[in-house]
């Protein structure tokens, strides 16, 4: 991985799903954290978990079995997203956490990045805002990175970053997705790009579990931002708690 990063010839960037305490923080590096409502993130993640190819699952099994700290194959997610939600929100994969299996806790991860939101080199971006006004959010990101907008090509850049456009050209954008997923391939990766699918799937009891976890793990400002985004709640770094 270090060799691949060192070989980058374009403007250098690294994408990671690590929590903030697993990412080296340097003043000269800029960090963009993209977040989503936990229920929407759960639906997207369930689509991934149930779509992995047999080859990928076998590879994940091998990693787990060969690591003494894990010592088990990769857990299979149930086909029913509501069943998986109940497992996800109550079963940790990491000692000291209370949710998230088979990954790290969504709640701990978001609380960690939120605590760093006032750093000058941190920008908090929300999925809802990207869906609602992609042009504005892209300009906000460009300003944060110190990139001058080229007005001649800007409309084409915004159009190219639209979800439906990326979905239509998924083969070129993420060719590795066809190896990652079995049925559906790259189309499975660019699945829906919408919010609220959980509304017809999770029960009132499920939503009560989620609300309880939100109250336990999040400040009121973080809870509001994760549910609604910046357009609904204001600039994250200006939030009181």
TATA-V751937 format. One record per run of one state. SS is the DSSP state (helix for helix, strand for strand, loop for the rest). FROM is the first residue (numbers start at 0). TO is the last residue. If there is no record, write none. Layout:
ss:SS from:FROM to:TO
ss:SS from:FROM to:TO
This chain:
ss:loop from:0 to:0
ss:helix from:1 to:5
ss:loop from:6 to:18
ss:helix from:19 to:21
ss:loop from:22 to:29
ss:strand from:30 to:34
ss:loop from:35 to:36
ss:helix from:37 to:48
ss:loop from:49 to:50
ss:strand from:51 to:51
ss:loop from:52 to:52
ss:helix from:53 to:65
ss:loop from:66 to:79
ss:helix from:80 to:87
ss:loop from:88 to:90
ss:strand from:91 to:91
ss:loop from:92 to:98
ss:strand from:99 to:99
ss:loop from:100 to:104
ss:helix from:105 to:114
ss:loop from:115 to:120
ss:strand from:121 to:125
ss:helix from:126 to:131
ss:loop from:132 to:132
ss:helix from:133 to:144
ss:loop from:145 to:149
ss:helix from:150 to:159
ss:loop from:160 to:161
ss:helix from:162 to:167
ss:loop from:168 to:168
ss:helix from:169 to:172
ss:loop from:173 to:175
ss:helix from:176 to:179
ss:strand from:180 to:180
ss:loop from:181 to:184
ss:helix from:185 to:188
ss:loop from:189 to:195
ss:helix from:196 to:199
ss:loop from:200 to:202
ss:helix from:203 to:216
ss:loop from:217 to:218
ss:helix from:219 to:227
ss:loop from:228 to:228
ss:helix from:229 to:232
ss:loop from:233 to:234
ss:helix from:235 to:237
ss:loop from:238 to:240
